[in-house]
Amino acid sequence: MSHHIVIGAGLAGAAAAYSLSARGEDVTMLERHTPANDRGSSHGSARIFRYAYPDRLYTELVVRARGLWDGLEAESGTELITRTGAVDFGDARHTSLLAEIFEEVGVEHEVLDPARAAERWPQFVFDTEVLWHPDAGVIDAETTVNVMLDRAESTGHARVLTDWTVTEVARRSAGGFRVASATGAVVEGDRVIVAAGGWLPDLLGDLGLPEGFLGALPRFEVRQEQAFHMPYRDADEDGRPSAPWPTFIHKSDDMFTYGLPGGRDAGFAGQKFAQFNGGKVIGSALDQDGQITEEMRTRMIDYAKRNLPGLIPEPYAETTCLFTNTTDEDFVIDEVDGLVIVSACSGHGAKFAPLLGEFAADLATGAGGVPERFRVGRSSR
């Protein structure tokens, strides 16, 4: 049995701890603030779970992840994904390709013309045919993190240290790693998993990574996204919609918008939506200011007026969230000399959380690998 140190207690880090501890491995979690805190990418109760990707690999991985989600829900007795279904549309969304992949993989779906879709979902304006897949839904990210950490700790093999800022990861001469904090505290272990999200760019130089591996990493771009909650027009006295809302992705040549029922974050009283990668670029999570810009607010109000007649186009809640992007939006999951990097990023990693934990645990223990596309320096392999 080895001792593993996991840096970052967001979805990916918590999933790694959950998977490792379930295998009887010892784990120490190091979290800069608190698990699923609002300065990271895993806070709140509303993330999209969907199968629709114009890339068969990702759709197949969602199917694998869904089985793990089902197991986690059954084991914990907690609903983590609320089933809402999803609609995909827009002249750049390529719904025919998505439907073709669904046919190949076996994901239940339906394609509707704009008129039929508008009859079913009058709260939207559809400009193209619409792909519907009913098993999509909304992930409660914060609850998921807490459930995975609770399950990990319940094994007796995991502990979580909070307010623990990593300043250095050094290799011990006798083998393994020594991880130091800003306060001088030290944790030692055999393997390290780095799942630091938006803090990763600041940490890279302090991880003791081999120069070849470090140089082969893609460029990480951190964006401070801005999301807006707008109230349902046809709502009951509690603000809840009279008809269910699906999640949606609307991708046109000039704008990529996504949305989902806002969940607990905003009292279940509105739809949460945002422009994908519309936020400003920052150096790392350390540079975020949590500010909403008037330009983005106006843009999303205008979008709602044109495309979401089922909403009152007036934000009643607003929030920021970090996306840590790679150029091709692929994940980076790889291991070098006992250190595992898990950068499940580019704004679409939440739905894969328990599978990412399995990947990280497999790499750390040598039990398995990951898709070649996620490996560092894959183009030269």
Disulfide bonds with the S-S distance in Angstrom:
none
